[in-house]
């Protein structure tokens, strides 16, 4: 789970 969270943090939030 920690690894998945790290990836989410690395990738920028998509514009909405």
N, C-alpha and C positions, 0 to 999 in steps of 0.2 A: 504493500500500500504506500509506504514512504516513497518508493521509487516513482510511482505514478504521480504522487503529489508534486514531486520535484519537477517532473516533466511539465505539468500544468503551470508551475511557477515560471519555468523557462520560456514557454511559448506565450506571446503577448495576447491580451484579451481581444477577441474579434470585435470590430465596430458594430454597433447595433442600431 
